[in-house]
């Protein structure tokens, strides 16, 4: 299983430096196309997408998250930081397992 990242130039470049392929998106249309293409690739097991882009295409992200087991879609902050009101990964894990890490 491979990772795939959808984000701004910095995110895609950063993940690319450690061997994660990705696609840059600057608009809702580009993000939607990148996510749709990634979902169709059977080799991809985890899709990382910037929170800001995910918000632009929220109905599509939610449709995939709630109807498909794989690939897993994870929303990550971009270089501007987390979106207000979004829980951190640590908070999500704590809630999921019921133990504070």
PEMO-V106919 format. One line per field, one symbol per residue. ss: DSSP state (A for helix, B for strand, O for the rest). A space follows every 50 residues. Layout:
ss->???
This chain:
ss->OBBBBBBOAAAAAAAAOOOOBBBBOOOAAAAAAAAAAAAAOOOBBBBBBB AAAAAAOAAAAAAAAAAOOOOBBBBBOBOOBOOOOOOOAAAAAAAAAOOO O
